[in-house]
């Protein structure tokens, strides 16, 4: 399952920097994960300082 970024995202970019497959990009007001590229490794969730990322 792909990960999802909630509205608690503060747009810091820590998740995108930690993504090994570059599945995360800045969206409208928060970062977004492309589920077709995400490999569900969890690196983004581990790097998020506000715990805004979880598995769908």
Secondary structure, 3 states (H helix, E strand, C coil): CCEEECCCCCCCCHHHHHCCCCCEEECCCCEEECCCCCCCCCHHHHHCCCCCEEEC
